[in-house]
């Protein structure tokens, strides 16, 4: 509780940030419902009792769950509005010592871990929305991989905002102890409403010596209609601390939804030889806005980071890459490679790249490449001359463009991401 | 290759086309029959490439007059992909690059689409692989080419060979080669020409759009047309290309009557 109050006090003193390249009307923070539980409130005894609509959404999103979860071997934690409704495979994971549960359970059952790690990567006063989250977060996922354990299955969280006017403020904390590894997937959807909803989550990852965390997101929050009415404001703070030597944190994100996306999954590379990776595809259509990228903070020696960002803009949308690579004086022999590619569809959209590079150690090697391309008449003509119609051509061009990122995703997510992209851009050409 | 059984594949009459309000094609007439090879020659800006693109249906051009019949059907009514599926193929002067899309994937999709259209079986990736490798021999292409992204990082010669490979795969009824010879060294030119010659038969036809007569040393045309300011101003046999080579395009302006005799 003191954690929350501290955060709230801090939040009240902070100005709402305005440096971003997105535009939205002022949010009335009093009007947001900070806690919303799904309607059928009784405790769910098994997966069979999960709201069929939820399962349908899963079907659509292709996130394997239920029997499909058994086949695909994925453990799922489902956050519906603000409450975690079901966590699968808990017992099986517990056999190898993995704790995978909602964060509210973790607070009760594993207070020592929560106290030690919660807020250690993203301090309560880190930024405006992180402070807000710290003050009001209601649930989220917690995952602890003990020493030397390779998580035998992919872990997955599925988020859904279902109630009009509600905000979602979930908190995710993943700890990978020495020599452990985990692959974590996050899926997000929301149905359509005309009012804007706020999603201000915080995700913290901690990797100790030789640990490996791979965090993948496919985000498909409601993006607003073709005139830009409604949609989710997705203001999320995600940060990983590669604390131990040889540790590795890898972020992969496919951002297709939300009226406004504003997030920078980041890595603090503290351990020597630690590795940070960021692979991103952000698609905007109609009036969507995305300002996304990463921060790679190199503290340890011989730390390496890779950034691959692909932005696709169609309609009247705007997409920006904003990234910081900071090599501190202690980061002897650090390396970074950044590649930022933008693709434009049509002539009403925009793409922007804001790379910030701060090098304070002369032994560092930092490379940055950027490109902008446009799906033009001539490209489509080439495809059509080879029998391929415009829709299929666009899907092929886009998937080729995003290949470097998609191949980082687990198979079923990659297939889904491919479909999602084609669906998002349907009708934007021709 | 011309015989009595040849049928008309393409019939262009009084074709006019403009781009952004500027008229480029100012009344073109051309008939192409099966088994024929036609060369269209002319200076830069004479409208040759525009003609090729208009035939294939590029959306930037507006048709302001005339007609195009393809095997008796009104070609102007069809969108570009339907023209392609009907058997009209354009080898591009500047083939586009498609990063991240493997050549084999692209070729197979193009191939299977037309197979379906012709009521034939699609090939699965393994069958297609065998099929395409056979065709690649024709053009002396390396196997790694299939896994590379479409045209990305290809040399000029490789791009042009890729165009001819697609032509070999798709078995079009009418192939239009838009300056396929430009930028090729002599060895590459021979390989490309050899490929074109092997594909040409009595049931299909070829239009070569070119600047230079060099290509015509290797692919011998039945007809040579000279294009100028959006019109075909002269038509002759293969000797006309040689005449142009020695006397230059200016000669066409100076003495159309001489040309008329050759034709």
Interface residues (C-beta under 8 A of the other chain):
Chain A: X377 X378 X379 X381 X382 X383 X384 X385 X386 X387 X388 X389 X392 X396 X397 X399 X400 X401 X402 X403 X404
Chain B: X53 X56 X57 X58 X59 X60 X79 X80 X81 X84 X85 X89 X90 X92 X95 X96 X98 X99 X100 X101 X105 X106 X109 X110 X113 X114 X117 X149 X166 X170
